[in-house]
Amino acid sequence: MDKLNEYYKLTKPGVLYGNALTASAGFLLASMGHVNLFVFIWLTIGMTLVIASACVLNNFLDQDIDRLMERTKTRPLIQGTISGRGAVIFSIVLGVLGFLTLIAYTNILVVIAAFVGFIVYVVFYGMLYKRLSLHGTLVGSVSGAMPILAGYLAARGRFDVGALIVFLILFMWQMPEFYSISIYRRDEYKKAGVPVISVVKGIAHTKLQIFWYTLAFVVATLSLSVFGYTGIVYTLVMALLGGYWLGLGWKGLRASDSDAWSRQMFRFSLIILLSFSALISVDVLLP
């Protein structure tokens, strides 16, 4: 059981379940009350396996960085409880099963979205931009927005305005979320040689970027209502939550304790993502 638990840790459960949640929410939004439970179940299983595969491979590739950071130096590969070979084989098995599931039970657009997300996360983000450029978060956010897009495409079967909006919502959400982490983990990233924005451009610049991306996120969430995809309850709740998050971002521009503020910003990012996912999942039942 201890060994199984170590393999489970390699999948980055927090990342895994967060992305599975948004994939499910995207599917339910696009279904508009007519949920194909069979496709929904297989989409969730397939996407979870693909995301887990990418996370395990990312763990393997990030060992040099993980050894230098406090929050990652207890990961199984760093502690030696799982071998590198074992991690790679585990990733391949998960990925093959995930993609076969999506190919068999969803549609080609979902498979493409999952494949693009996998490649962007593992290759362009994990192997390249995370290590070489302060724009790594922009690249990583593309992969992070793919699960909700895949879920939407699984139900709708075509790319439309709604698909673009949900992609942009998750893309924009990740920027203030990760930039906030980059502030209170700045010293760790600097020690590991990872060129995150707070290290390269400084905290003041990062705070300004957080504010503008938070504003973009709020605009994107309300665009669902403008284009008729969501109702009044969603609009009111997301306007209130978005307004609070934006106000918190504005407050941070003048905050003297940047670490405390950025942690608060990060915690609320999780609350607003959970609220958004829940609202679009049940919106068809609401006014």
Backbone as JSON, one array per atom type, in Angstrom:
{
  "sequence": "MDKLNEYYKLTKPGVLYGNALTASAGFLLASMGHVNLFVFIWLTIGMTLVIASACVLNNFLDQDIDRLMERTKTRPLIQGTISGRGAVIFSIVLGVLGFLTLIAYTNILVVIAAFVGFIVYVVFYGMLYKRLSLHGTLVGSVSGAMPILAGYLAARGRFDVGALIVFLILFMWQMPEFYSISIYRRDEYKKAGVPVISVVKGIAHTKLQIFWYTLAFVVATLSLSVFGYTGIVYTLVMALLGGYWLGLGWKGLRASDSDAWSRQMFRFSLIILLSFSALISVDVLLP",
  "N": [[0.82, -1.21, 0.0], [1.99, 1.23, 0.72], [3.73, 1.68, -1.4], [1.94, 1.97, -3.54], [0.72, 4.31, -2.73], [2.83, 6.08, -3.02], [3.16, 6.09, -5.79], [0.71, 7.2, -6.4], [1.06, 9.79, -5.38], [2.78, 10.8, -7.29], [1.12, 11.59, -9.33], [0.33, 14.12, -8.81], [-2.06, 14.9, -7.11], [-3.64, 17.21, -6.35], [-3.48, 18.95, -8.58], [-4.43, 17.17, -10.48], [-7.14, 16.52, -9.73], [-8.26, 19.04, -9.74], [-8.15, 19.72, -12.46], [-9.7, 17.64, -13.53], [-12.11, 18.34, -12.45], [-12.69, 20.78, -13.78], [-12.89, 19.86, -16.4], [-15.15, 18.23, -16.23], [-17.03, 20.17, -15.52], [-17.03, 21.79, -17.8], [-18.13, 20.0, -19.63], [-20.73, 19.63, -18.59], [-21.77, 22.21, -18.75], [-21.84, 22.62, -21.55], [-23.61, 20.62, -22.23], [-26.15, 21.51, -21.65], [-28.3, 20.61, -20.06], [-28.94, 18.2, -21.21], [-27.55, 15.58, -20.6], [-25.24, 13.22, -21.6], [-24.65, 10.52, -20.01], [-23.0, 8.3, -20.31], [-20.91, 9.14, -22.09], [-19.95, 11.22, -20.52], [-18.9, 9.92, -18.23], [-16.81, 8.38, -19.35], [-15.3, 10.38, -20.54], [-14.41, 11.76, -18.25], [-12.88, 9.77, -16.99], [-10.95, 9.22, -19.0], [-9.69, 11.78, -19.42], [-8.69, 12.22, -16.86], [-6.78, 10.19, -16.64], [-5.0, 10.93, -18.71], [-4.14, 13.46, -17.85], [-2.98, 12.73, -15.43], [-0.87, 11.17, -16.4], [0.69, 13.13, -17.69], [1.41, 14.69, -15.48], [2.94, 12.89, -13.95], [5.09, 12.44, -15.69], [6.07, 15.02, -15.79], [6.97, 15.26, -13.16], [9.13, 13.51, -13.3], [10.82, 14.86, -15.12], [11.36, 17.19, -13.75], [13.13, 16.76, -11.66], [15.67, 17.84, -11.01], [15.07, 20.48, -10.36], [13.16, 20.14, -8.35], [14.62, 19.12, -6.24], [15.73, 21.32, -5.07], [13.77, 22.93, -4.03], [11.67, 23.76, -1.3], [8.96, 22.95, -1.12], [8.81, 20.84, -2.83], [10.79, 18.97, -2.45], [10.23, 16.65, -1.1], [9.01, 14.9, -2.75], [8.24, 11.71, -4.29], [10.19, 10.78, -6.24], [12.4, 12.3, -5.61], [12.91, 11.53, -3.02], [13.54, 8.95, -3.48], [11.81, 6.81, -3.3], [10.41, 5.94, -5.44], [11.55, 4.76, -8.54], [13.2, 6.35, -11.34], [12.79, 5.01, -13.75], [10.54, 3.48, -13.12], [8.67, 5.53, -12.79], [8.49, 6.62, -15.39], [7.51, 4.44, -16.88], [5.05, 4.11, -15.58], [3.86, 6.56, -16.27], [3.65, 6.23, -19.06], [1.87, 4.04, -19.26], [-0.45, 5.12, -18.06], [-0.93, 7.25, -19.85], [-1.35, 5.95, -22.35], [-3.63, 4.37, -21.78], [-5.4, 6.45, -21.15], [-5.58, 8.01, -23.55], [-6.52, 6.05, -25.34], [-9.01, 5.57, -24.22], [-10.28, 8.06, -24.59], [-10.23, 8.19, -27.4], [-11.88, 6.03, -28.03], [-14.37, 6.61, -26.86], [-15.09, 9.33, -26.98], [-14.78, 12.24, -28.99], [-12.99, 13.34, -31.95], [-12.14, 15.97, -31.62], [-11.89, 16.26, -28.87], [-9.82, 14.46, -28.35], [-7.74, 15.72, -29.76], [-7.55, 18.12, -28.29], [-6.77, 17.1, -25.78], [-4.32, 15.94, -26.48], [-2.84, 18.16, -27.39], [-2.79, 19.64, -25.0], [-1.3, 17.88, -23.39], [1.23, 17.76, -24.74], [1.99, 20.46, -24.74], [2.19, 20.95, -21.96], [4.1, 19.07, -21.03], [6.32, 19.21, -22.85], [6.68, 21.92, -24.06], [6.18, 23.6, -21.86], [7.2, 22.22, -19.43], [9.77, 21.21, -20.24], [10.97, 23.29, -21.64], [10.04, 26.31, -21.63], [9.48, 26.84, -18.88], [11.96, 26.63, -17.76], [13.54, 28.36, -19.2], [12.39, 30.87, -19.7], [10.58, 33.77, -18.57], [8.06, 33.69, -19.41], [6.96, 31.25, -19.05], [4.7, 30.67, -17.54], [2.59, 31.63, -19.08], [2.66, 29.83, -21.23], [2.26, 27.4, -19.86], [-0.32, 27.86, -18.96], [-1.88, 27.49, -21.16], [-2.01, 24.71, -21.47], [-3.26, 24.14, -19.05], [-5.8, 25.11, -19.49], [-6.92, 23.39, -21.26], [-8.36, 21.03, -20.3], [-11.03, 21.92, -19.53], [-11.88, 22.86, -21.97], [-11.78, 20.48, -23.46], [-13.75, 19.01, -22.15], [-16.02, 20.54, -22.74], [-16.04, 20.3, -25.55], [-16.5, 17.59, -25.79], [-19.15, 17.3, -25.13], [-20.5, 19.15, -26.81], [-19.45, 18.78, -29.36], [-18.39, 20.41, -31.29], [-16.39, 23.3, -32.07], [-17.09, 26.38, -30.72], [-18.27, 29.71, -29.89], [-18.72, 29.54, -27.15], [-16.91, 27.53, -26.42], [-14.48, 28.84, -26.88], [-14.67, 30.87, -24.98], [-14.77, 29.51, -22.45], [-12.26, 28.35, -22.5], [-10.63, 30.66, -22.46], [-11.35, 31.7, -19.97], [-10.28, 29.84, -18.11], [-7.64, 30.02, -18.85], [-6.99, 32.71, -18.25], [-7.51, 32.68, -15.5], [-5.45, 31.17, -14.42], [-3.18, 32.78, -14.52], [-3.11, 35.01, -12.53], [-3.31, 33.28, -10.38], [-0.97, 31.6, -10.42], [1.02, 33.56, -10.55], [0.69, 34.75, -8.09], [1.57, 32.71, -6.41], [4.21, 32.75, -7.22], [5.17, 34.99, -6.0], [5.11, 34.61, -3.13], [6.68, 32.37, -3.06], [9.04, 33.18, -4.08], [11.8, 33.26, -3.34], [12.44, 30.55, -3.29], [12.09, 29.79, -5.98], [14.05, 31.39, -7.12], [16.37, 30.32, -5.99], [16.3, 27.8, -7.17], [16.75, 28.45, -9.75], [14.71, 29.03, -11.52], [13.15, 31.02, -13.85], [10.83, 32.74, -12.96], [8.26, 35.28, -13.11], [8.28, 37.04, -10.88], [10.86, 36.86, -9.99], [12.41, 37.67, -12.18], [11.28, 40.14, -13.07], [10.51, 41.43, -10.77], [8.6, 42.14, -7.74], [6.71, 44.28, -7.7], [6.07, 44.7, -10.41], [4.98, 42.18, -10.95], [2.71, 42.19, -9.32], [1.16, 44.12, -10.64], [0.67, 42.83, -13.06], [-0.83, 40.7, -12.09], [-3.16, 42.03, -11.28], [-4.19, 42.97, -13.79], [-4.6, 40.59, -15.2], [-6.46, 39.39, -13.56], [-8.61, 41.12, -13.9], [-9.1, 40.58, -16.62], [-9.9, 37.93, -16.37], [-12.33, 38.22, -14.95], [-13.87, 39.66, -16.81], [-13.98, 37.73, -18.84], [-15.42, 35.64, -17.56], [-17.94, 36.83, -17.24], [-18.6, 37.13, -19.85], [-19.75, 34.77, -20.69], [-22.39, 35.04, -19.93], [-23.14, 37.27, -21.42], [-23.13, 36.22, -23.99], [-25.18, 34.45, -23.8], [-24.92, 31.93, -22.58], [-25.16, 31.41, -19.9], [-27.19, 32.04, -16.92], [-29.02, 34.45, -14.82], [-28.42, 34.0, -12.09], [-25.85, 32.85, -12.11], [-24.52, 35.03, -13.28], [-24.79, 37.11, -11.35], [-23.57, 35.99, -9.05], [-20.94, 35.41, -9.98], [-20.17, 37.97, -10.69], [-20.07, 39.23, -8.2], [-18.16, 37.64, -6.82], [-16.0, 37.88, -8.59], [-15.66, 40.64, -8.53], [-14.83, 40.98, -5.9], [-12.39, 39.56, -5.93], [-11.0, 41.06, -7.79], [-10.9, 43.49, -6.44], [-9.3, 42.72, -4.33], [-6.97, 42.24, -5.73], [-6.37, 44.85, -6.57], [-5.93, 46.05, -4.1], [-3.57, 44.79, -3.44], [-1.64, 46.15, -4.89], [-0.75, 48.15, -3.33], [-0.02, 46.91, -1.04], [1.9, 46.3, 1.85], [2.89, 43.99, 2.99], [3.75, 41.74, 1.02], [3.92, 38.96, 0.74], [1.97, 37.88, 2.5], [-0.33, 39.02, 1.35], [-0.25, 37.89, -1.25], [-0.59, 35.2, -0.68], [-3.18, 35.25, 0.26], [-4.47, 36.08, -2.05], [-3.97, 33.86, -3.67], [-5.35, 31.81, -2.25], [-7.99, 32.69, -2.53], [-8.26, 32.39, -5.24], [-8.63, 29.67, -5.57], [-11.09, 29.32, -4.36], [-12.76, 30.82, -6.05], [-12.48, 29.46, -8.46], [-13.59, 26.96, -7.84], [-16.2, 27.77, -7.27], [-16.99, 28.87, -9.74], [-16.85, 26.56, -11.38], [-18.79, 24.96, -10.18], [-21.07, 26.52, -10.58], [-21.37, 26.7, -13.42], [-21.84, 24.08, -13.89], [-24.37, 23.52, -12.9], [-25.93, 25.43, -13.98], [-28.03, 25.28, -15.83], [-30.18, 24.53, -14.32], [-30.79, 26.72, -12.89], [-32.18, 30.1, -12.51]],
  "CA": [[0.0, 0.0, 0.0], [2.86, 2.39, 0.76], [4.23, 1.87, -2.76], [0.83, 2.5, -4.32], [0.53, 5.69, -2.31], [3.91, 6.86, -3.61], [2.8, 6.28, -7.2], [-0.42, 8.13, -6.4], [1.61, 11.13, -5.18], [3.41, 11.23, -8.54], [0.11, 12.15, -10.24], [-0.01, 15.46, -8.33], [-3.52, 14.83, -6.91], [-4.3, 18.51, -6.35], [-3.57, 19.37, -9.99], [-5.23, 16.16, -11.18], [-8.57, 16.66, -9.44], [-8.7, 20.36, -10.19], [-8.38, 19.67, -13.91], [-10.84, 16.75, -13.77], [-13.28, 19.14, -12.09], [-13.02, 21.74, -14.84], [-13.32, 19.08, -17.57], [-16.53, 17.83, -15.96], [-17.86, 21.37, -15.55], [-17.17, 22.18, -19.2], [-19.06, 19.07, -20.25], [-22.09, 19.89, -18.09], [-22.21, 23.48, -19.33], [-22.14, 22.43, -22.97], [-24.72, 19.67, -22.38], [-27.39, 22.29, -21.53], [-29.36, 19.81, -19.44], [-29.1, 16.91, -21.88], [-26.27, 14.95, -20.29], [-24.97, 11.84, -22.01], [-23.89, 10.02, -18.86], [-21.99, 7.36, -20.8], [-19.77, 9.92, -22.57], [-19.44, 11.98, -19.38], [-18.08, 9.04, -17.39], [-15.58, 8.01, -20.06], [-14.5, 11.6, -20.67], [-13.78, 12.02, -16.95], [-11.84, 8.76, -16.79], [-9.89, 9.41, -19.99], [-8.95, 13.0, -19.15], [-7.97, 12.05, -15.6], [-5.62, 9.37, -16.93], [-4.06, 11.7, -19.53], [-3.56, 14.5, -16.99], [-2.09, 12.04, -14.48], [0.32, 10.79, -17.15], [1.49, 14.34, -17.88], [1.94, 15.1, -14.17], [4.0, 11.95, -13.57], [6.25, 12.72, -16.55], [6.6, 16.3, -15.34], [7.74, 14.95, -11.95], [10.39, 12.91, -13.74], [11.64, 15.87, -15.77], [11.67, 18.3, -12.83], [13.86, 16.3, -10.48], [16.76, 18.76, -10.66], [14.47, 21.65, -9.72], [12.46, 19.72, -7.14], [15.6, 18.9, -5.16], [16.15, 22.6, -4.52], [12.64, 23.68, -3.51], [11.13, 23.21, -0.06], [7.65, 22.33, -1.28], [8.87, 19.69, -3.74], [11.91, 18.05, -2.19], [9.76, 15.41, -0.48], [8.32, 14.1, -3.75], [8.75, 10.33, -4.33], [11.42, 10.61, -7.04], [13.5, 12.95, -4.9], [13.17, 10.71, -1.84], [14.02, 7.65, -3.94], [10.83, 5.75, -3.05], [10.04, 5.47, -6.77], [12.66, 4.94, -9.47], [12.88, 7.11, -12.55], [12.25, 4.04, -14.73], [9.18, 3.16, -12.69], [7.81, 6.69, -13.06], [8.28, 6.75, -16.84], [6.61, 3.35, -17.28], [3.75, 4.46, -15.02], [3.32, 7.63, -17.1], [3.28, 5.68, -20.38], [0.65, 3.23, -19.09], [-1.56, 6.05, -17.84], [-1.19, 8.0, -21.08], [-1.93, 5.06, -23.37], [-5.0, 4.06, -21.36], [-6.2, 7.67, -21.24], [-5.86, 8.37, -24.94], [-7.37, 5.01, -25.92], [-10.35, 5.81, -23.7], [-10.84, 9.23, -25.28], [-10.44, 7.83, -28.81], [-12.98, 5.08, -28.14], [-15.67, 7.02, -26.31], [-15.43, 10.74, -27.16], [-14.66, 12.6, -30.41], [-11.64, 13.71, -32.38], [-11.78, 17.28, -31.07], [-11.46, 16.01, -27.5], [-8.5, 13.81, -28.44], [-6.78, 16.75, -30.15], [-7.38, 19.02, -27.14], [-6.0, 16.38, -24.76], [-2.97, 15.77, -26.99], [-2.19, 19.48, -27.36], [-2.54, 19.95, -23.6], [-0.21, 17.01, -22.93], [2.49, 18.18, -25.36], [2.33, 21.8, -24.25], [2.58, 20.88, -20.56], [5.33, 18.28, -20.83], [7.45, 19.65, -23.68], [6.88, 23.37, -24.18], [6.27, 24.19, -20.52], [8.09, 21.52, -18.51], [11.14, 21.04, -20.72], [11.54, 24.48, -22.25], [9.76, 27.66, -21.17], [9.59, 26.94, -17.43], [13.38, 26.72, -17.41], [14.27, 29.33, -20.02], [11.72, 32.15, -19.93], [9.58, 34.21, -17.59], [6.74, 33.48, -20.01], [6.57, 29.87, -18.85], [3.32, 30.59, -17.02], [1.69, 31.8, -20.23], [2.65, 28.56, -21.96], [1.63, 26.4, -19.0], [-1.74, 28.14, -18.84], [-2.56, 26.9, -22.33], [-2.32, 23.31, -21.13], [-4.21, 24.12, -17.94], [-7.13, 25.46, -19.98], [-7.38, 22.36, -22.18], [-9.39, 20.13, -19.76], [-12.4, 22.46, -19.62], [-12.19, 22.88, -23.4], [-12.05, 19.1, -23.87], [-15.07, 18.66, -21.61], [-17.01, 21.26, -23.54], [-16.07, 19.71, -26.89], [-17.05, 16.24, -25.69], [-20.61, 17.42, -25.1], [-21.01, 19.95, -27.92], [-19.03, 18.17, -30.62], [-17.87, 21.41, -32.21], [-15.77, 24.46, -31.44], [-17.91, 27.56, -30.94], [-17.93, 30.85, -29.02], [-18.68, 29.05, -25.77], [-15.64, 26.81, -26.24], [-13.43, 29.84, -26.78], [-14.8, 31.61, -23.71], [-14.35, 28.7, -21.29], [-10.8, 28.24, -22.59], [-10.04, 31.92, -22.01], [-11.59, 31.84, -18.54], [-9.29, 29.05, -17.37], [-6.32, 30.57, -19.16], [-6.83, 33.94, -17.47], [-7.52, 32.36, -14.08], [-4.15, 30.62, -13.99], [-2.13, 33.79, -14.45], [-2.99, 35.55, -11.16], [-3.13, 32.17, -9.43], [0.43, 31.21, -10.34], [1.84, 34.74, -10.24], [0.61, 34.93, -6.64], [2.5, 31.72, -5.85], [5.58, 33.15, -7.54], [5.59, 36.03, -5.06], [5.48, 34.09, -1.81], [7.7, 31.34, -3.24], [10.05, 33.83, -4.91], [13.15, 32.85, -2.96], [12.64, 29.16, -3.7], [12.28, 29.76, -7.43], [15.34, 32.0, -7.39], [17.37, 29.33, -5.61], [16.26, 26.7, -8.13], [17.1, 28.96, -11.07], [13.53, 29.07, -12.38], [12.95, 32.44, -14.12], [9.45, 33.2, -12.85], [8.13, 36.72, -13.3], [8.64, 37.79, -9.68], [12.33, 36.84, -9.9], [12.98, 38.41, -13.31], [10.75, 41.5, -13.19], [10.27, 42.04, -9.47], [7.28, 41.95, -7.14], [5.8, 45.36, -8.1], [5.6, 44.38, -11.77], [4.15, 40.98, -10.85], [1.42, 42.62, -8.76], [0.41, 44.81, -11.69], [0.21, 41.79, -13.98], [-1.9, 39.97, -11.4], [-4.38, 42.84, -11.36], [-4.74, 43.01, -15.15], [-5.11, 39.27, -15.57], [-7.68, 39.19, -12.77], [-9.64, 41.87, -14.62], [-9.41, 39.82, -17.83], [-10.67, 36.76, -15.94], [-13.69, 38.66, -14.61], [-14.54, 39.97, -18.08], [-14.23, 36.46, -19.54], [-16.5, 34.9, -16.9], [-19.21, 37.5, -17.52], [-18.89, 36.98, -21.28], [-20.66, 33.63, -20.85], [-23.75, 35.56, -19.82], [-23.36, 38.18, -22.55], [-23.42, 35.42, -25.18], [-26.36, 33.62, -23.56], [-24.62, 30.57, -22.12], [-25.49, 31.28, -18.48], [-28.32, 32.85, -16.49], [-28.88, 35.57, -13.91], [-27.76, 33.59, -10.84], [-24.42, 32.77, -12.43], [-24.01, 36.38, -13.52], [-24.71, 37.85, -10.1], [-22.58, 35.39, -8.16], [-19.6, 35.6, -10.52], [-19.87, 39.4, -10.62], [-19.7, 39.51, -6.81], [-16.88, 36.99, -6.53], [-14.99, 38.5, -9.43], [-15.43, 41.99, -8.02], [-14.03, 40.86, -4.68], [-11.03, 39.15, -6.3], [-10.39, 42.21, -8.45], [-10.61, 44.45, -5.38], [-8.15, 42.19, -3.61], [-5.83, 42.49, -6.59], [-6.08, 46.29, -6.5], [-5.37, 46.27, -2.77], [-2.21, 44.28, -3.42], [-0.71, 47.09, -5.5], [-0.2, 49.01, -2.27], [0.19, 46.1, 0.16], [3.28, 46.31, 2.35], [3.27, 42.59, 3.21], [3.42, 41.11, -0.27], [3.77, 37.52, 0.92], [0.65, 37.63, 3.1], [-1.35, 39.36, 0.35], [-0.23, 36.93, -2.36], [-1.2, 33.96, -0.18], [-4.63, 35.51, 0.29], [-4.89, 36.09, -3.46], [-3.95, 32.47, -4.13], [-6.44, 31.06, -1.61], [-9.27, 33.06, -3.13], [-8.3, 31.86, -6.6], [-9.2, 28.33, -5.48], [-12.51, 29.48, -4.05], [-13.5, 31.31, -7.22], [-12.5, 28.4, -9.46], [-14.58, 25.97, -7.4], [-17.52, 28.39, -7.43], [-17.25, 28.94, -11.18], [-17.08, 25.2, -11.89], [-20.08, 24.51, -9.65], [-22.14, 27.31, -11.19], [-21.63, 26.33, -14.81], [-22.31, 22.69, -13.89], [-25.81, 23.46, -12.55], [-26.59, 26.66, -14.46], [-29.27, 24.96, -16.54], [-31.22, 24.37, -13.32], [-30.96, 28.0, -12.21], [-32.75, 31.18, -13.32]],
  "C": [[0.85, 1.27, 0.0], [3.39, 2.71, -0.63], [3.16, 2.48, -3.66], [0.6, 3.97, -4.0], [1.6, 6.6, -2.9], [3.65, 7.12, -5.1], [1.65, 7.28, -7.33], [0.08, 9.57, -6.25], [2.23, 11.68, -6.45], [2.41, 11.9, -9.48], [-0.28, 13.57, -9.87], [-1.52, 15.58, -8.13], [-4.25, 16.16, -6.93], [-4.52, 19.03, -7.75], [-4.54, 18.46, -10.74], [-6.72, 16.39, -10.97], [-9.12, 18.02, -9.83], [-9.01, 20.37, -11.67], [-9.53, 18.74, -14.27], [-12.15, 17.49, -13.47], [-13.67, 20.08, -13.22], [-13.46, 21.03, -16.11], [-14.79, 18.68, -17.42], [-17.47, 19.03, -16.07], [-18.08, 21.84, -16.99], [-18.16, 21.3, -19.93], [-20.5, 19.39, -19.86], [-22.63, 21.21, -18.63], [-22.66, 23.29, -20.77], [-23.32, 21.49, -23.2], [-26.08, 20.36, -22.33], [-28.56, 21.45, -21.04], [-29.58, 18.45, -20.07], [-27.78, 16.13, -21.77], [-26.23, 13.51, -20.77], [-24.06, 11.24, -20.96], [-22.76, 9.08, -19.28], [-20.73, 8.11, -21.24], [-19.13, 10.69, -21.41], [-18.49, 11.15, -18.52], [-16.75, 8.73, -18.07], [-14.69, 9.21, -20.32], [-13.72, 11.85, -19.38], [-12.64, 11.04, -16.69], [-10.65, 9.01, -17.73], [-9.04, 10.64, -19.71], [-8.13, 12.89, -17.87], [-6.69, 11.24, -15.83], [-4.56, 10.15, -17.73], [-3.36, 12.77, -18.68], [-2.59, 13.88, -15.99], [-0.79, 11.65, -15.17], [1.26, 11.98, -17.32], [2.14, 14.78, -16.57], [3.08, 14.2, -13.72], [5.26, 12.23, -14.39], [6.89, 14.04, -16.16], [7.44, 16.13, -14.06], [9.11, 14.4, -12.31], [11.34, 13.95, -14.3], [12.11, 16.96, -14.81], [12.52, 17.91, -11.63], [14.98, 17.25, -10.05], [16.25, 20.0, -9.94], [13.85, 21.27, -8.38], [13.4, 19.51, -5.95], [15.94, 20.19, -4.43], [15.02, 23.4, -3.88], [12.0, 22.98, -2.32], [9.85, 22.42, -0.29], [7.69, 21.08, -2.16], [9.94, 18.66, -3.4], [11.51, 16.77, -1.46], [9.0, 14.52, -1.47], [9.0, 12.73, -3.9], [10.05, 10.14, -5.1], [12.62, 11.23, -6.34], [13.89, 12.12, -3.68], [13.67, 9.31, -2.21], [13.06, 6.5, -3.67], [10.27, 5.18, -4.35], [11.23, 5.72, -7.69], [12.22, 5.75, -10.68], [12.26, 6.21, -13.61], [10.8, 3.7, -14.4], [8.21, 4.29, -12.99], [7.49, 6.82, -14.54], [7.32, 5.66, -17.33], [5.19, 3.64, -16.81], [3.08, 5.54, -15.88], [2.85, 7.11, -18.45], [1.99, 4.87, -20.29], [-0.57, 4.13, -18.91], [-1.94, 6.77, -19.12], [-1.85, 7.16, -22.15], [-3.37, 4.73, -23.02], [-5.9, 5.28, -21.51], [-6.57, 8.01, -22.67], [-6.73, 7.32, -25.64], [-8.82, 5.18, -25.47], [-11.02, 6.97, -24.43], [-11.12, 8.93, -26.75], [-11.68, 6.95, -28.97], [-14.33, 5.69, -27.81], [-16.01, 8.51, -26.44], [-15.34, 11.08, -28.64], [-13.26, 13.14, -30.7], [-11.2, 15.05, -31.81], [-11.28, 17.14, -29.63], [-10.05, 15.41, -27.48], [-7.43, 14.84, -28.8], [-6.49, 17.7, -28.99], [-6.52, 18.37, -26.07], [-4.54, 16.24, -25.2], [-2.19, 17.08, -26.95], [-1.84, 19.86, -25.92], [-1.37, 19.17, -23.04], [1.14, 17.5, -23.44], [2.93, 19.55, -24.83], [2.85, 21.74, -22.82], [3.94, 20.2, -20.38], [6.52, 18.87, -21.58], [7.68, 21.16, -23.62], [6.98, 24.06, -22.82], [7.35, 23.53, -19.68], [9.54, 21.47, -18.95], [11.78, 22.33, -21.2], [11.24, 25.78, -21.48], [9.85, 27.83, -19.66], [11.03, 27.2, -17.01], [14.09, 27.9, -18.08], [13.67, 30.72, -20.07], [10.74, 32.49, -18.82], [8.16, 34.02, -18.12], [6.28, 32.03, -19.88], [5.14, 29.73, -18.37], [2.3, 30.75, -18.13], [1.54, 30.49, -21.0], [1.93, 27.48, -21.14], [0.13, 26.6, -18.88], [-2.54, 27.64, -20.03], [-2.95, 25.46, -22.02], [-3.34, 23.22, -20.01], [-5.63, 24.45, -18.35], [-7.72, 24.38, -20.89], [-8.44, 21.41, -21.58], [-10.81, 20.66, -19.87], [-12.83, 22.54, -21.09], [-12.55, 21.48, -23.89], [-13.42, 18.65, -23.37], [-16.19, 19.29, -22.41], [-17.17, 20.61, -24.92], [-16.67, 18.3, -26.89], [-18.57, 16.28, -25.74], [-21.17, 18.1, -26.34], [-20.63, 19.37, -29.27], [-18.53, 19.15, -31.66], [-17.26, 22.56, -31.41], [-16.61, 25.69, -31.75], [-17.47, 28.66, -29.98], [-17.82, 30.42, -27.56], [-17.38, 28.33, -25.46], [-14.48, 27.79, -26.06], [-13.47, 30.55, -25.43], [-14.33, 30.78, -22.53], [-12.83, 28.48, -21.3], [-10.14, 29.5, -22.04], [-10.22, 32.13, -20.51], [-10.53, 31.1, -17.75], [-7.88, 29.55, -17.65], [-6.05, 31.79, -18.29], [-6.75, 33.65, -15.98], [-6.14, 31.92, -13.59], [-3.07, 31.68, -13.81], [-2.03, 34.43, -13.07], [-2.78, 34.47, -10.12], [-1.66, 31.82, -9.29], [1.34, 32.4, -10.02], [1.82, 35.04, -8.75], [1.57, 33.96, -5.94], [3.94, 32.18, -6.06], [6.08, 34.25, -6.61], [6.01, 35.43, -3.72], [6.45, 32.9, -1.87], [8.91, 31.88, -4.02], [11.46, 33.34, -4.6], [13.45, 31.42, -3.38], [12.88, 29.05, -5.2], [13.64, 30.35, -7.82], [16.47, 31.02, -7.1], [17.47, 28.2, -6.63], [16.6, 27.15, -9.55], [15.94, 28.98, -12.05], [13.15, 30.54, -12.6], [11.48, 32.89, -14.11], [9.41, 34.72, -12.85], [8.57, 37.53, -12.09], [10.15, 37.86, -9.48], [12.94, 37.74, -10.97], [12.57, 39.88, -13.32], [10.5, 42.2, -11.85], [8.83, 41.92, -9.02], [6.29, 43.03, -7.59], [5.21, 45.1, -9.49], [4.66, 43.18, -11.75], [2.76, 41.33, -10.32], [0.55, 43.29, -9.81], [-0.14, 43.81, -12.7], [-0.92, 40.97, -13.37], [-3.2, 40.73, -11.5], [-5.0, 42.79, -12.75], [-5.27, 41.64, -15.59], [-6.37, 38.91, -14.77], [-8.85, 39.91, -13.43], [-10.06, 41.11, -15.88], [-10.23, 38.58, -17.5], [-12.12, 37.14, -15.66], [-14.49, 38.95, -15.88], [-14.9, 38.68, -18.82], [-15.38, 35.69, -18.9], [-17.86, 35.51, -17.22], [-19.59, 37.42, -19.0], [-19.8, 35.78, -21.55], [-22.11, 34.08, -20.8], [-24.1, 36.46, -21.0], [-23.75, 37.4, -23.8], [-24.51, 34.37, -24.94], [-26.11, 32.21, -23.09], [-25.0, 30.34, -20.66], [-26.58, 32.28, -18.1], [-27.97, 33.9, -15.44], [-28.16, 35.2, -12.61], [-26.25, 33.51, -11.04], [-23.84, 34.17, -12.55], [-23.8, 37.15, -12.23], [-23.61, 37.3, -9.19], [-21.16, 35.62, -8.67], [-19.2, 37.07, -10.53], [-19.41, 39.78, -9.21], [-18.33, 38.92, -6.47], [-15.73, 37.62, -7.32], [-14.64, 39.9, -8.95], [-14.57, 41.96, -6.77], [-12.58, 40.53, -5.02], [-10.28, 40.31, -6.96], [-10.01, 43.28, -7.41], [-9.4, 44.02, -4.56], [-6.87, 42.41, -4.4], [-5.4, 43.95, -6.56], [-5.42, 46.64, -5.16], [-3.9, 45.84, -2.71], [-1.19, 45.23, -4.02], [-0.04, 47.98, -4.46], [0.09, 48.24, -0.99], [1.66, 46.1, 0.57], [3.79, 44.89, 2.59], [2.86, 41.79, 1.98], [3.18, 39.61, -0.14], [2.38, 37.17, 1.46], [-0.46, 37.91, 2.09], [-1.4, 38.32, -0.76], [-0.81, 35.57, -1.94], [-2.72, 34.1, -0.14], [-5.2, 35.48, -1.13], [-4.97, 34.67, -4.01], [-5.11, 31.68, -3.54], [-7.79, 31.4, -2.24], [-9.38, 32.56, -4.56], [-8.91, 30.45, -6.6], [-10.69, 28.38, -5.2], [-13.29, 29.88, -5.29], [-13.54, 30.27, -8.34], [-13.54, 27.34, -9.11], [-15.99, 26.51, -7.6], [-17.92, 28.46, -8.9], [-17.62, 27.57, -11.74], [-18.45, 24.69, -11.44], [-21.23, 25.23, -10.36], [-22.42, 26.9, -12.62], [-22.13, 24.89, -14.92], [-23.82, 22.6, -13.7], [-26.6, 24.64, -13.12], [-27.92, 26.39, -15.13], [-30.44, 24.8, -15.59], [-31.56, 25.66, -12.62], [-31.59, 29.05, -13.11], [-31.69, 31.87, -14.17]]
}
